[in-house]
């Protein structure tokens, strides 16, 4: 079924400053598909993780964060949007892949059909396509075991200073100290990273408080590792933290920034730690450069707070171990995958990006390409 052209989502218009629609930013265009040669595979996107990074990586006045010095290039006008997907091999001239194999595309362009060399010679980093094992469920993998979701939560909880809840000191004398449960606050707790982070910290014996948009999602978080959850749209975050954490917070895992980080800062223990993973609240401000920022940073002096940022691209050596550990935790029932599945066509992607900023998504949103159901492995 050789194809010569394919649909692709491209960055066509600079977003408006206030609540822009993805359909106004991106445009579905046709692109050429290279002819299949020996050692190549033709794939079709079968499951797409709909994520905020689609907008966060646009080249705009307010999102020059220095990440480009690390190789993370912002998307210029006219460029093809990027995302994380699982694709299905639909045609092969490779001895390594057969039709129906599923391929993980961790940070790849959003074009429905794509051609890859099986040895990775066409990849900028010379990485060969990664085949998913038959026993791995597509949706569980995308929602729990990838760098932009569960791996970020895992690395934050286990391989950062500010995300750690283990007591420091001589391990050989640890039996002399009574372990004190830590209190951890997770913002955007119903998001792809947050919902895994909540469960990881609960697994470590922590008291976990989650913050999300609605009461419905907050109640649901109680089954995903949270001892309590706050609905910031209808509840006073500052007042609720006083009620729920009179002992103060040991660790804040922040995916939001600005006002939520400001409120959390006032409830930190002396020596408390803040792990900053994302600043989703600033997304609309990227278009103008008017970043709201962290206004209560001056509390860090008297509380002697520690602050650490986490960019998962700097921790690639941790990926294999983290993915294996997450897989085992899922298998043992210690982590419950959370995803919102939407069945539809590839051409519906932009419409679903806007839904991320509403209240209907819990966990990772995954668009399953209903035109290509082979290899989805739903329920396996």
Protein Blocks (a to p, Z undefined) as FASTA:
>chain_A
ZZfbdcddddfbdcdfbhpafklmpccdddddddddehiacdddfbdcddfklmmmpccf
klcgolmmnopacddehiacddddddddfbdcbfkbcehiacddfbacddfbdcddfklp
mpfnlpacddddfklcfklmmmmmgmklmmmmmmmmmmcfklpcbdedjfklmmmpccdd
dddddehklbmklmmmmmmmmmnopacddddfblklmmmmmmnopabdcdfklpcfklmm
mmmmmnopfbdcdfkbmmlmmmmmmmccehiacddfbdfklmmmmmnopagbjaklmmmm
mnopacddddfklmmmmmmmmmmmmmmmmmnopaccddddddddfklmmmmmmmmmmmkb
gcjaddddfklmghnlgoZZ
